[in-house]
Amino acid sequence: MPLAAAPRPLLPLWAAVLVSIVGGVVLDLAYPSLGWWPLAFVGVGLSLIALIGRSAWSALLVGFVFGATFYLVHIMWITRYLGLVPWFALAGLEAIFMAVGSILLTLVYRWMPRLFPSRWAALIATPLLVAGIWTARELFMGSWPYTGFPWARIGMSQSESPLAQVASWTGVAGLTFLMVAFTAAAIEWVRIGRLRDLRTALPALSAAAVLLLVPAFPTTAAGTLTVGSAQGNGPSGYFDPRERNDVLRAQLEASAPLLGEDLDVLLWPEGGLDSDPLTNEGTARTLDALSERVDAPLIVNAATTRGDDTFNTSMLWVAGEGAVQIHDKTNPVPMGEYVPDRWFFEALAPDLIGLIQREYTPGTNPPFFDLEGIGVGLAICFDVIYDEVIWTGAQDGAQVYMFQTNNADFRDTDENLQQLAFARMRAVETGRSVVNLSTVGTSQVIAPDGTTIDGLPAGEAGHMLTEVPLRTGLTPAVLAGPWVQAVLGWGSLILLVGLGIAVGVGTRRDAKTPAPAGTGVAQAD
């Protein structure tokens, strides 16, 4: 049987470009600060509509426009201190990846109906493979180059929506897959289904039912932990003018109301110490005195040096014993906390690269503290966006998470709210409470269901004293997350390659078979 014709584009190229621009802006609105989460489906849908029936080159253009529009708006907070060059560089790189991935998406729309021209294949198989390729693109962008930039995953837009509960079963990658599958199935239902035949709506309705009706995986209550936390609002930004120990003094002042309170641990944010307590005796004595006065251990953070290496280090500090456990940030931020291939980038932008003086070394110790028998999972600042860091903490026995961050370089931008949304999603995904503490805000204690237990406003010094629920038991997302990613990512790519091979074989076979008179094959643009 000869192959069916390839689909024609739904839109002329000029219209597809305009739709992609609108789609990129709409998708950003689904994330904080606005957080209109249903718009994630609209943004994804507009992107897919612009790609159906496209040639590879026009898909590259349309995908680049969509990616550039989205990222230029979404990460505008980079310009707060770093200016235009890093903003355009990062947004441009992500847009290129979006564009290349868009070619793969348009190939699904081109090849699937040629091999499987039935309506049900279009309603079921095509949306599933489209969702798989979209997810594979997200996973690639979240891991390369260097440690990648998994900042804008579609699933992460749902931290305050009823759909977030699905992430406890599938992880964020699985939630992205289901959201894109629903959107693609809805498009196919409108495009080729019989709107009066409700059977053709079943694929889209099935995906919607999973998204809306699946409850969060139940973890087991295991008591509470009384956590004191202090948001000092000190001059902790990279370019903030400050004197020696100004940040330390701000943290001590914010912690003062907690003296005499009954608490199990006192948490400080990332960068809450100006100096290394492992080598600075004065800072060590200050922490000893504070731990004694609150009669509890401290979890603090500072830049530390061991040998020739510098680390972004969280420490469990006990009076008289010092740092009894440490965790070094697993994924220092490229171009922020270190410069990969510095010789190359200094040649391109010496003044800009010269601002980054420290070269943090990636940590290899686990993101976990044993707090007198209670497991505490850790993530330092941007490590919250890396699945492996979060899953490792839970697998090691975390009953609660404590995320330390420093958003001072991005005051008054969407960055801190976007990062807070990631923390909220991690609570739901793992079924664990999260204490997300920033030097300058926004700081919150988040329950395992994603609701807010306690909080502090941004840009103000303050403290929290919170009874934080503890949980045990691992969610399917933690247990099977790596497998879900492998199946959705590599599995989808393997299927697409198989489709391409089959279409190539069929095309060569059809070329050798004379076509009946009066027939022709429709061509995509």
N, C-alpha and C positions, 0 to 999 in steps of 0.2 A: 504494500500500500504506500503510495507516495506521501511525503510529508505535507502537512497542512501549511497554509500561507502564514507568514509572520504578521502579527497585528500592526495596524497603522497607529501612529501617534494620536493620542486623544486631543492634543493641543498643538498648534503651530509653535515653532521654536520660540518666537518672540513672546508668545503668551506663556509658554512653559517657564521662561526666564522670569517673567513678572510674578507668576504663581510661586516660584521658588523663593523670590525675595519676600513675598508676603508670608510664605510658610516658615522661613527662618525667624522672622520677627514674632509670629504667632507662637512658635515653639518656645521661644525664650519666655513668653508670658506665663508658661506653665510652671516655671521655676520661681523661687523667691527672688525679689521681694514681693511680687504680686502673687505668685503661686496659684494661678487659676488652672489647676491640674487638668480639667477636661480638654484644655487647649492643646495638650500634648498629642491627642489623637488627631486634632485638626492639622497641626503642623506636620505630623508624619504623613497624614493623608494627602496634603497638598504636595509634599515632596514626591510621593509615589505616583500621583496623577501626572505630574510633570515628566516622569520617567517612562511611563508605559508607551511602548512602540518606538522609542528613540533609537537612533544609531549610537554606536559607542562614543563617537566624538561629541555629539550633541548631549548625550548623557553626562559626559565629562564636564561640559560647560554648565549644564543645569545643576548637577550635583555640586560643583564648585560654588556657584552663586548661592545655593541654599546653605551650604556649609559656611561660607564667608559671612553671609548676612547673619546667621544664627550666632556664630562665635564672636563676631565683632560687637554684637550687642551683649551677649551673655557674659563675656569676660572683660567688659569695659573697665571694671574695677582695677585692672592691671595698670591703667594709666595714672592711678592715684599718686603713685610715687615714681614709677619706672618710666612713664612717658609713652610716646607713640610707638617707638621702634619695637619693644618687646610685645606690645599689643598686636601690632600688625604681623610680627613674625610668628607668634603662636597661633593667632587666628588663621593666618595664611597656611601654616603647616597643617592644621586640623582640617581646613577646607580642602586641601589637596587630597588628604586621606578620604574625606567624604566624597570627593569627586571620583576617585579611583573605585571606591566601593559602589558608587552609583552605576558604574559600568556593569558590575556584577549583577546589580538589581535589575537593570534593564535587560540583561541577558536571560534572567529567569523569565521575564515577561515575553521575551522573544522565543526562547527555546521550548518552554513548557507546552504552549499550545500547538507547536509544530509536531511534537511527539505524542502528546495526549490532548487531542482536540475536543474531548468531551466537555460538556458544561460542568460536570461534577469535578473533573480534574481542575478546572479553572477556579471553582468555588472552594476547593479544599486543598489540593496539592500546591497550587501556585501561592496562595497566601502563606502556607506553612514554610515553603522554601524562601519566599521573600523575607519572612520574619527571621529565618535562620541566617540568611546572608546579612541582614541588618545587624543582628546580634554579633555575628562574626566580625563585622567591621568595628563595632564598639569594643569588642575584646582586644582586637589588634591595636586600636588607638589607645587603649588603656594600658598597654604594655610596651609600646615601642614608639619612638626611639628612647633609649635609656630606660627609664621606668614608666614611660608613657604619661598620658594625661586623661585618666578616667573620670573627668569632672562632670561631664554633661550626658551621662547615660539616661536613656529615656525612662527606665524604671525609677531612677532617683527623683524624677519630677513628682512622684506620687507619695511623698513622705507624709502628707496630711490628707490623703484621700482614702476612701474605704478600700481601694485596691492594694494598698501597701501590705495588707495581711498576706497576700499571695507570696510575697518575698520570703516569708518564713518557711515556705515549702520549696521554692525554686531558686531562691537567691535573686539578686537584682537582675542578673542576666536572663533568668527565666521570666521575670516580670516584663522586661523589655520584649522578649520573644512573644509573649501572649498579647501584649498591647499592639505590637505591629501586626501580628497575625489577625487580630480582630479588625484592625483598620483596613488591612489588605482584603480581608474577606468581605467587609462591608462595601468596599469599592467594587469588587467583582460582582457582588449581588446586584448593585445598582447598574453596573456596566453591562453585564450579560445575563443576569438572572431574570426570571419572570417575576416582576414585583408583586403580582397578584398570587403567585404560587408560593405559599409560605414555606414549602419544603426547601426552596432555594435560599431561604434566609437562615436555615438551620446551622450552617458552619459559623456564620457571624454570631448568631444567638448563642451557640455553644461556647464560643470564646468569651462572650460577654458574661455568660452565667458563671464560668470559672472565675473570671476577674471579680465579679460582684458578690458571689455567694460563698466562696471558699473562706472559712474562718482562719484566724491565725493558729499556727500549731501550738498546742498547749505545753508550756514548760511548767515545772513543779516549784511551788513556793517553798522557800527555804529560810524564812525569817527576814530580818531587816538588819541594816548596817547604818549607824548614825554617822553621817558624813558632814563635817564642817568644810566649807570651801570659801576662798577669799579671792575676789576680783579687785586687784589693787588699782587699776586704771593709771598705772605709772607710765613714765616716758619710755616705753618698751619698743617703740618703732625703730627701724633700722637707722632712720635719719633724725630721730628725736634728739634734741639737745638735752644733755643730762650730766649730772655730776656722779662721782663714784657712789655706788650703792643706792641711788635714787629709787630704782625699781624695788630693791629689797625693802627699803623704808616704806614704800607705798604698800607693799604686801603685808608688812608687819602692822601698819595702821589699820588696814582692812580686816586683819585677823583679830585685832584687839577685842572686839565685842564677843569673840568666841572663848576668851580666857575665862575659866571657871565653869564653862558649859560641859555637860557630859557627852563626849563624842568618842567615836572609835578610831577616826583618822581625820587628819586635816590635809586637804588637797589644795595645792597651789598650781597656777597655770604654767604653760610653757614659757620659758624665759623669765620666770618669777625671781630668779637670782641673777645678779649682775656678774658674779664671780664664781669660780669653780670651788665648791666646798670640799672637793677631794684633795685640793692642794692649798686652799686658802684657810688658814687656821681661824681667822676672825669670823669668816662666814660659817665655818663648821661650829664654832662656839655659839653663834647666834641661833643656829638651827637646834643645837642641843638644848639651849635654854628655852626655846619655843616649845619643843617637844615635851620638855619637863613641865612647863606651865599648863599646857593643854592636856597633859597626862595621856598622850596618845602619839602614835607614830605619824610622821609626815610623808606625803608624796609630793616631791618638789622636782624642779627641772632646771637645768643649767647647761651651758656649753662646757664640756669637760675635755681634758687633754690627757692622753695616756701614750707615752712614747712620742712618736711623731704624728699621731693621729688625733684629730679633734672630732668629738661626737656631740650630738644633740641628745642629752641624757636625762632620763627620769630616774629618780632615786627614791627608794623606801628608806626613810631616815628615822632611826631610833636613838633617843638620847643616850649618850655614853657609848654607843656602838657605831654611830655614823651611818653610812650607806650600806645597809645589810643586803640589799638587792638593787640591781640596776637594770635598766633597759635602754638601749641606744636606738634612736630612730632608724627604722628599717629602710626607708626610702627618702633620703634627703632630696630636696627639690632641685632639679637641674636648673641652672641659671638663677637660683635663689640662694641655696645653701652650699652649692658647689658648682664649678664650671667644668663640665666634661669636655675633653679635647680643648683645653683652654688656649693652647697655641693657635688653634684654628679660629676660634671666635674672637680672640683678642685682635687678630689680624683684620677682622671685619668691623669690630666696634670696640676699639681699645678703651675709650673713655667709659663706656657703659660697663664693660666686663671688669674694668679696674675697680668699680664700686664694690664688687663682691670679693671681699678679702678672705673670709673664712672658707675653708675647704672641708666640709663635714664628710666623714667616712661613714658608709652604711653600717648599721649595727647588725650583729648576727645573733644576739641573745634574744630569748623569747619575749613577746609582748605580754608579760604576765608577772604578777607579784603574788606571793603567798602572804596574806595579811592575817597572821595568827589563825591559820586554818581556813580563811575565806579567800577564795580565788578572785583576783582583780585583773581583768583584761585591760590592756593599754593600747592607745594609739596617740601618737604625738602629731598634732596639727594635721597636715595633709595625708598622713598615713591612714586617716579615717576613710579615704576613698579607695583603699586597696583591700580587696576581698580577703586575700591570704592573711594579712595582718589580723583582721577581725576574726576569721575562722580559727586561726592558730590559738588565739586567746581563749576562745570557747572550748576548743579541743583540749587545752591544757588544764581546764577546770575553772574558768572564770564564772563567777556567780553574779558579777556586776562589772560594768565597764566604767573606766575613768579616762576621759579624753582631755588632754591638755593642749591648749592652742594659744597662739599669740596673733591676734588679728590687727595689731596696732598699725601695721603698714597699710591697712585697707579700711581705716575708719570711715564711717559715713558712706559705705558702698554696700552693694548686695553680697559681697564676698562672705561676710560673716554669717548672713542668713542662709546662703546656699550651703555653707559648711555645716551649719546647725541642722539643716534638712538632711544632710548625709548622716549625721549622728542620730537623728530621729529614725531614719530608715534602718540603721544598724540595730537599734533597740528592737524594732519589730522583727527584723530578719533573724536575730539570735534569740529572741524571747528573753532579753535581759534589760534591766534598767541601765541607763547611761547618765553619768554625771559629766556634762560637757562644760568645761571651765576655760574661759578666755581671760587674758590680761585686761582687756578693755570691753569685753562683751561681743556678742550676746551669750550669756551663760545660762544654762538650764539644767534641771534634773528631769529626765524623761523616763516614764514608766515603760515596762515591756510592751504595752499596747500602743506606744507612741504618744500618749497624752503627756502633758506637762505637769509635773508635780510641784516644781519650784523654779524660780528664775530671778535673774537680775537684769535691769535695763542696761543697754549699751552706753558706754561713755561715762559711767558713774562708778565710783568705788563702792564696794558693798560686800556682804557676806551672806552665806546660806547655812542653815543648820537643818538637815533633812534626814528623815527616816527613809532610807532607800530600800525598796524591796529587793530581796535576793532570789535568784532562781537557779534551779539545776535542770539537767536534761538538755540534750542537743536537738535542735530543729533539723528537719531534712535539708534545709539550705546549708547548714554547717557540715552535715555528714556527707551530702552528695553534691555540694556546690561545684567542686572541680570537675566531677563527671558531667554535670549538667552543662558546664561551659564547654567541655571537650566535645560532647555530642552535638550541641547547638552550633559551635564554631567550626570545628574540623569536619563534623559530619555534614553540615550544610555545604561546605566547600567541596567535599568529595562528591556529593550528589550533583552539584553544579558542573563539576568537571565531567562526571559521567554523562550528564545531559549533553554537554558540548561534544563529547566523543560520539554519542549516538546521533546527534544532529549532523555532524560531519560525515559519518558513515552513510546516513540516509540521503544527504545531499549528493554525495558522489554516486550513490546508486540511482537516484532520480536523474542525474545528468546523463547516465548511460541509457536511460529508458526514454524513448520518444514520447513526448506529451501528446495527448489527444488534441485534435484540432479544436481551436476556440477556447483553450484554457490558458491561464496565466497565473503568476504568483504576485501577490501584492508585496510591495516593497516598503520598508520603513524608511524614515527620512535619513 
